[in-house]
Amino acid sequence: MSLLLLLILSSAALSAAEIRSTDTRSDSRPLILLDEFGFTHRGQLELNVTNLSLSGSAPDPPELSKLGFFLCTIDAWAHVLQQIDDAQINCVLQSDAIKRVFAFDQLPHPSASAFNFSYAESSADQYTLIFANCLPQLKVSMNVRSAMYNLEGGRSNRRDYLSAGKTILPRVYFLLSIIYFIMTAFWINVLYKKRPTVFGIHFFMLAVVLLKALNLLCEAEDKSYIKRTGSAHGWDVLFYIFSFLKGITLFTLIVLIGTGWSFLKPYLHDKEKKVLMIVIPLQVIANIAQVVIDETGPFGQDWIAWKQVFLLVDVVCCCAVLFPIVWSIKNLREAAKTDGKAAVNLMKLTLFRQYYIVVICYIYFTRVVVYGLETITSYKYFWTSVVAAELATLAFYAFTGYKFRPEVHNPYFVIDDEEEEAAAEQLKLEDEFEL
């Protein structure tokens, strides 16, 4: 249990940190993880516990000092484990490395079923709120409402319910939404000016950019309300809706571009349709998992299982959208050797290769590099990983729009004399190599 806790503390993403309620029924676990938060030097914790009851075969009366809430950092928990291994302590609440918030021996009377408690934390760090039960035979039932926040400077003393590393995210998301709305207006202008050369895929691109802008706007409002009140007030519903639509349309766009739809052909082959039939349901599952992950927090029931489902589905989707691009590259390589249009086909092959590489880089950066950035950076700079992921997404959108913008010529057929000669020479070398 202790090693599992250390693993979760070191790998769990920062939660939204809004006011959170946890219901516990006849639970005998030695440790119950409730929430986590990045405090500044003016951190506050408010606990509201109701319907408290103890049951089991513990000594009568039980040692209430061995039941209670505490705050702990990752580094402090490693020290606690060492103390337990060295037999210096037999209960977590006895350690001098933790921040003891409230033990049950502080109850007004032993039979009390509810209490409120406030705790001030002046040491800035990333803390996890944990309930400890050092009496194995005792089962605990209670409803816990925890509110963690930082007090802003100045005379206002306003509460900030966002973790120290997330407090600027509302402004970041709002600024990014403005950028995407500008991109939407620019793209509409491009489509209007070049109406004769507009394909169906260009309108699909417009939908993707617009949904991304709306998604960021709702996320900005969602985080803004959480920052001020501790609750999203319904903006999280809109955020999840637009996040779902944005995810589906983006993966569909990558598949359609990878197949050359509307540029090269007005239809999809059966195997390309099957890819879409796989990607879209997987995106539905991924968004359901994301909702559960966000709403339950990193220590909610089945959180780890849903997190694994989300990661697995996301990886499968990312791999699936690459198949149409690979198929197109293979078909063009074969066509370049048989239809006598080596140069043009090779140019189309080059464009597919470019897009394939860019999609790979985008997926790798937003799934692997960003996660690594979250892991190595301090909790105070969590926003940097968000900015990095959003800038990578912005660059990917801009690249896609630029490469496949409406032109008099089809973007797959852009080629000059020098490229034609180079293409023919490359095909000749490839033929000789294969022989």
N, C-alpha and C positions, 0 to 999 in steps of 0.2 A: 504493500500500500504506500509506503513512504517513497519507494523508488518510482512508482507510478505517478505520485503527486509531483515529484521533482521533474519528471518528464513532461507532464502537462504544463507545469509552471513555465518551463523553458520553451515550449513549442506552441502554446495557445496564442492565437491572435488577440490583439486588444479588442475588447468588446465595446459596444456603443456606450456603456457605462451609465445608462439612464437609471432611474429608480427601478429597482428590481424586487420582485416578490418570489419567495421560495416556500413551498409547502413540504413539510417533512412528516412522515407518518410511521411511527414505530420503527425508527431507524437506529440500529446499533453500530453503525460504522464509526470507527475511531476518528475519522476526519471527513467533514462535509464541506466541499469547496462551494462558496456562494457567489463571489464576484471578484473582479480585479479593477484597479484604477491607478492612474498616475497622479500622485499628489504633488502639489507645489509646497512651499513652506507655509501655506495657509490652507491646508487640507482639513476637511471636516467629514465625519462619518456619523450618520444618524441611524440607529437601530430601533425598530418597532417590532416587538415579539408578542404574539397573541396565541391563545389556545395552547399554552404550554402545559405539557403533562409528561410525567416520567413513569415508566413501567418496567417490570422485569424483576430479577432476583438479586438486585444489588443490596449491600448492607443497609440496614435501617437504623439511623438515617444515613443516606448516601453522602459521600464526600463531595459536596457541591463545588468545592474549589477545583475539582478535576473535570468540570463541565464549563464550557464558556467559549467566547469568541475571541479571535486574535487576528492581527495583521502580520503578514510576513512577506519578505522579499525573497527572490531566488537565492541570493547569496546567504541570507540568514537561514534559509531552510537547509542548505548544505551544512551549516554549522550545527543546526538542531540534530540532524541525522548523526553527525559525529558525536555529539553529546549522548545520544541514545545508545550508539554502538559502544561508547566507553563507559556505559552504565552510570554516567553522572546524573542523569535524570530518568524518571520512569513515566513522565507525562510531558507532553509538548508544552503545556501551560506553565511548567516550571522553568522553562528555558529563559535565559536572559537575552537571547538573540531575537525574540519575537516582541511584538507590540501587543501586550495584553489589553484587550478592549473591555471585556465584561465577563466575569466569572459568576456562576450561579450562587456562590456564597455571598454575593452582593445584593441578592434579591431582598425586598422588604421583609418577606417571611418565606419560609421554605415551600409553602403551598401556593405561592403566587402563580397565577396563570398568564400574566401579561406584564410587560415592562417597556419603558422607553429609555433610551440612553444615547447621549451625544459624546463624541470623542473627537478631540482636536489633534491633528498630526502636523508637526512643524518640520519634520525631516523629509525633504523632497525625495521621492523615489516611486518605483512601481510596486504596489502592494496588492496582495491577494487576501481577501476576507475569508476566514476559515472558522468553522465550528469544530471544536475538539471534544471528544467523549472518551475519557481515559478509564471509564468503568465498563468493561466488556459486557457485563450481564445486564446493563441498563439500556433501555430503549427510549428514544426521545421523539416526541411529537410536538410540532410547533409550526406556526406561520411566521416567516421572517420577511420583513420589509426593510430593505437596506437602501440608503441614499448616500452616495459619496459624491462630493463636489469640492471645488476650490473656490475660495473667496477672492474676487478680483480686487486689485489695488484701488487706492483712492478712498473717498468718503462713502461711495455707494455701497461697498461690501456686497455687491451682487454675486449670486451663486453661479458658478460655471460647472454644469454637470458633465461636460466633456473632459476626458482625460487630458493631462497636460500636453501630450503629444498630438492631440486631435483638436485642440481649441480653435485653430485657424482654418480647419477644414471647411466650414460653411462659406468663408470668403473664397477659398480655393475653388470649390465646386461652382460657386456663382460666377466667378471670373471665367472658368472654363466653359460654362453654359453660354455666356455671352460670345465667346470665341466661336462656338459651334453654331449659334444663331447667325453670326456674321457669315460663317461658311455656308450656311443654308441659303441666306439671301444671295451670296455671291454665286452659288451653284444655280439658283433659280434664274439669275441674270444670264448666266452662260447658256442655259437651256433655251431661254427666250431668244437670245441673239443668234443661236445656231440651231434653230428649229429644224431645218431640212436634214441635218446630220445627226439628230438625236435618236438614239435607240432605246428600247424598253429598259435596258439595264441602267441607263442614266436616271430614269425616274426612280428605279429601285435604290440607287445610290442616294438620291435626295431623301427618300424615306428613312434610310439608315442614319444619315446625318441629323435629320430632324428629331428622330427618336432619341438619339444620343444627347442632343441639346435638352430635350424635355426631361430625360432621365437625370441629367446633371442638375437641372433646375430643381427638380423634386428632391434630389439628394441634398442639395444646399438648404432647402427649407426644412427637410427632415432633421438634419444636424443642427440647424439654427434653433428649432423648437426644443430639441433635446438639450442644447447648451443652456437655454434660458429656463426651462421648466422641468427637465428630466423625462419628458414624454414627447412622442412625435406628433400627437394630436391628429392622426390620420394621414399625414404626409408620407409615412412609411408605406401605406397601401398603394398610393400613386407611384412611389419610387419602385416598388416591386413590380407593378404592372408595366411600367416603361422599361424597367430592367429586363423583364421577360421578353417584351417585344423587340428591344434592341438586340438581345442575345440571339434570338431566332433569325432576325433579318440580317445581322452581320454574318453569321455562319452560312446562311443561304446565299448571300452576296458572294462570298468567297467561292462557294461551290459553283454558282452560275458563271462567274468570271473564269474559273478554272475549266469549265466546259466550253467556253467561247459562246455562251448563249447570247442571242440577239446580234452579236458581232459577226459570228461565223455561221450560225444556224439558228432558226427560230424554234427549235424543239430540243428536248432532252432524250437521250437514250435510256433504255430501261434500267441499266445499271446506275446511271446518274440519278434517276428518280429514286432508286432504292437508297442511295446515299442520303438524299433529302428526307426520305421516310425514316431513316435511322437517326439523323441529326436532330430533327424537330422534336420527336418524343424524348430524346435524351436531354434536350434543352429544357423541356418541361420538368423532367426529374431534377435537373441541376438547379432550376429556380426554386422548386419546392424545398430542396435541401438547403439552399441559401437562406430562404425565409426562416426555416427551423433553426439554422445556425445563428442567424442574427438575433432572433427573438428570444432564444433560450440562453444565450451567452455561452462562454467557453466551458462552463461547468454544469450546464443543464443536462437533464436526463437524455441519454442516447446522443449527446452532442458529438462525441468522437465518431460514432457510427455514421451519423449524417455527414460529418466532415469527410470521412473516407469515401462515402457515396459521391459527394460533390466532386472530390478530386478525381475519382475514377471516371465519372461521367464526363468531366471536363477534358481529361486526357483522351478519352475515346472520341469525343467530338472533334478535338484538334487533329487527331490522326485521320478521322474519316474525311474531313474537308480537303485533305491533301491528295486523296486518291484520284479525284477528277483531273487535277493538274498533272499528276503522273501519267494518267491515261492519255491526256491530250499531248503531252510531250512524246510519249511512245508512238502515237498515231502520226504525229507530224514527222518524226524521224523516219518512219516507214514511207510516208508519202513523199518525203524529200528525195528518196532514192528511186521512186517508181513513176512519178507523174511528170517529170521533166521540168518542174518549177523549183529547182533546188534552192535558189536564193530566197525566194519569197517564203517558202515553207521553213527554211532555216531561220528567217527573221521572226516568223511566228513562234518557232521553237525557242528562240532567244528570249522573246517577251514572256513566254510561259515560264522559262527557267528563272528569269528575274523575279517574277511574281511568286514563284515557288520558294525562292530563297528568302524573299521579304516576308512571306507568311510564316516560314520556319523561324526567322529571327524574331518576328513579333510574338509568336506563341512562346518561344523560349524565354524572351525577355520578360513578358508579363506574367509567366507562370513560374519561372525558375529564378531569374535574376532578382525580380521584385521580392519574392519570398526570402531570398538570401539577404536582401537589403533590410527587410523587416526584422530578420533574426539578429543581424550584427549591429544595427543602429540602436542607440539609446531610446528608451520610451519617449523622451522629450522630443525626438525627431522622427516620430512615426509618420508624420505628414510627408516626409521626403519620399518614402516608398510610394505613397499615393500619387504624388506629383510625378514621379518617375514613370509609373504605370500609365497615367493619363497623357503624359507627353509622348510616350511611345505609341499610344493609341491614336493620338492626334497626328503624329508623323505617318502612321500607317494609312489613315484616312486620306491625308493629303497626297501621299504617293499613289494610292489607288485612283483618286480623282484625277490627278495629273496624267498618269499613264493611259487612262481610258476615257479621257475627256472627249466631247463631241468635236470631230474634225471633218473636213471635206473628205479626207481619206480614212479608211478603216485603220485603227491603230495597229492592227495585226499585220498590215501590209506596208508599213513605213520602211522604206529601204532606198538607199542611193547606189550609185554605180560602184563606188569603192566597196560598200558592204556586200554588193552582189558578187563582185569578184572575189572578195574574201570568203563569202559563203560557198561559192563554187569550189574554191581551193580547199576549204576545210572539208567539204564533202568528199572531194577527190582523195585527200589524205586519209579520211576515215575508211573509205572503200579499200584503199591500198593496205591499210592496217588490218582490216578484217580478212583480206585475202592472204 
